[in-house]
Amino acid sequence: MALNLINTLDDFIGKNEVKENIKVYINSCKQDHRSFEHCLIYGLPGTGKTTLAKIIANEFQTKLRIVQGSTIQKPIDVINILLSIEEKEILFIDEIHAVNIKCLELFYSAMEENSLDLNIGKDFNSRLTRIKLPNFTIIGATTIYGKLPQPLVDRFGIIINFNEYSENEIRKIIEFYAYKLCVLLDNEEIDLICLASKGIPRIAYKLIRRIYDFRLDNSKIKIQEILKKIGYIYNEFDINDYLYLKALSQNDDDTLGIKTITQIIGIDELTITLKIEPYLLRKKYIVKTNKGRRITYDGKMLLENIKKCI
């Protein structure tokens, strides 16, 4: 979700059970005058993990520091972060699975005992020094939950899963963004945007932004035309979906490995596994087997419909 438009839990649309739980946790912490408990949020990209972290920081009126996991690769990176932590600050580590595993271990004592354990000196002259840290909160976000070591996961008191949103939730999100950006939409247009969003709020927001741009240039342009201009070929499916399904359909051996697919369509493995495959799997257009990916009968029928629109 768009960070600049959603700042409170009341603004956050959908995931009502998660919101209600978060409200309970926040109220409990406020009554006890303690920091929010360490929290892990995992799920698909664009489902609101960063937005929720910002909202939690807003609720406590505290500083939110955002760090990319890929930038934490050496012990000194962790030390610099933890030694600069302020009281009640929230440290948001995006894509926490990308943190070097040796660096993750340095967070353990910080999360459990609010302290940083360091070995000072070398060999026989080394000694363990414990540095007390302020009360603070780590909120970790990941799209690959399975890559996290269990000792790290165990130190998160709150674990939240953000999967795709329901059609009704996405409709409300589209209406919210359209209202905020003064984009007039009828029910049919909302249906088309809802379909193209694939259950992901970030996609919905991007679509509304592009519709705003095109309608500012031409107020009479149709949603279908805008979607085609920005890459949607058939309903919610774009050129990447088409290339992926086409590669699978042309394979005589019935299945293809992920590395072979990346070479055929020229799209990196991470984009395929995180952005292309999840929706196709949920809709049962493809299946994963021990030998690789395989297109289903429904997937072949979809591919034929896409071809007619090219």
Salt bridges, closest charged atoms under 4 A:
ASP10 OD1 - LYS23 NZ 3.92
GLU20 OE2 - LYS23 NZ 3.78
ASP32 OD2 - ARG34 NE 3.23
GLU59 OE1 - LYS30 NZ 3.80
GLU86 OE2 - LYS63 NZ 3.82
GLU89 OE2 - ARG65 NE 2.81
GLU95 OE1 - HIS97 ND1 3.30
GLU112 OE1 - ARG155 NH2 3.40
GLU113 OE1 - ARG130 NH1 2.64
ASP117 OD1 - ARG130 NE 2.71
GLU164 OE2 - ARG282 NE 3.46
GLU189 OE2 - ARG215 NH2 2.75
ASP191 OD1 - ARG171 NH1 2.29
ASP213 OD2 - ARG210 NH2 2.74
ASP241 OD2 - LYS198 NZ 2.78
ASP254 OD2 - ARG294 NE 3.86
GLU269 OE1 - LYS259 NZ 3.64
GLU277 OE1 - LYS288 NZ 3.63
GLU277 OE2 - ARG293 NE 2.68
GLU304 OE2 - LYS307 NZ 3.68
